[in-house]
Amino acid sequence: MNKLREIREERHLSREKLEAVSGVPARAIKAYESGQVALEKASYSSIMKLAKALEVEPSELFCEEVAG
C-alpha cells in the first residue's frame, strides 16, 4: 500500500478531508496514492502541506515498509 494512503487511512481521513486540512486538491492526493503521479514529483509545498496535515515528517511519506 502507498505510504501516503496508509497514513491517511490510519488517521481516518478521506481524501476530501485531507484536502480541506492541507489545501492539496483531493484529485492530486488520489493521483499520488494511485501512483498515477509519483509523490516525488509533487511540489515541495504540497509535500510540506500533506506532512503537516498528517502530523508526520515529510520523509515519512516516502518510507516503504521493509518485510522482515
C-alpha positions as CSV (number, residue, x, y, z in Angstrom):
1,M,0.0,0.0,0.0
2,N,1.1,3.5,-0.8
3,K,2.6,5.2,2.4
4,L,0.6,8.4,1.9
5,R,-2.7,6.4,1.7
6,E,-1.6,4.2,4.7
7,I,-1.0,7.3,6.9
8,R,-4.2,9.0,5.7
9,E,-6.3,5.9,6.4
10,E,-4.7,5.4,9.8
11,R,-5.9,8.9,10.7
12,H,-9.4,8.1,9.4
13,L,-9.3,10.9,6.8
14,S,-11.0,10.9,3.5
15,R,-9.2,12.5,0.6
16,E,-11.7,15.3,0.8
17,K,-11.0,15.9,4.5
18,L,-7.2,15.8,3.8
19,E,-7.8,18.3,1.1
20,A,-9.7,20.6,3.5
21,V,-6.9,20.3,6.1
22,S,-3.9,20.5,3.8
23,G,-5.1,22.6,0.9
24,V,-3.8,19.9,-1.5
25,P,-6.6,19.0,-4.0
26,A,-8.2,15.6,-3.5
27,R,-7.6,14.8,-7.2
28,A,-3.8,15.3,-6.6
29,I,-3.9,13.2,-3.4
30,K,-5.7,10.4,-5.4
31,A,-3.0,10.6,-8.2
32,Y,-0.2,10.3,-5.6
33,E,-1.8,7.4,-3.9
34,S,-2.6,5.5,-7.0
35,G,0.9,6.0,-8.4
36,Q,-0.5,7.9,-11.4
37,V,1.8,10.7,-10.3
38,A,4.9,9.9,-8.2
39,L,4.8,11.7,-4.9
40,E,8.5,12.6,-5.7
41,K,7.1,14.8,-8.5
42,A,4.9,16.7,-6.1
43,S,5.9,20.3,-5.3
44,Y,7.8,21.0,-2.1
45,S,4.8,23.0,-0.9
46,S,2.4,20.1,-1.4
47,I,4.7,17.6,0.4
48,M,5.0,20.0,3.3
49,K,1.3,20.7,3.5
50,L,0.5,17.0,3.4
51,A,3.1,16.2,6.1
52,K,1.8,19.0,8.3
53,A,-1.8,17.9,7.9
54,L,-0.9,14.3,8.7
55,E,1.4,15.3,11.5
56,V,4.4,13.4,10.2
57,E,7.8,14.3,8.9
58,P,7.9,14.8,5.2
59,S,10.3,11.8,4.8
60,E,7.7,9.5,6.4
61,L,5.5,10.0,3.3
62,F,8.2,8.3,1.2
63,C,9.2,5.4,3.6
64,E,8.4,1.9,2.4
65,E,7.9,-0.8,4.9
66,V,10.6,-3.4,4.9
67,A,9.4,-7.0,5.0
68,G,11.1,-8.9,7.8
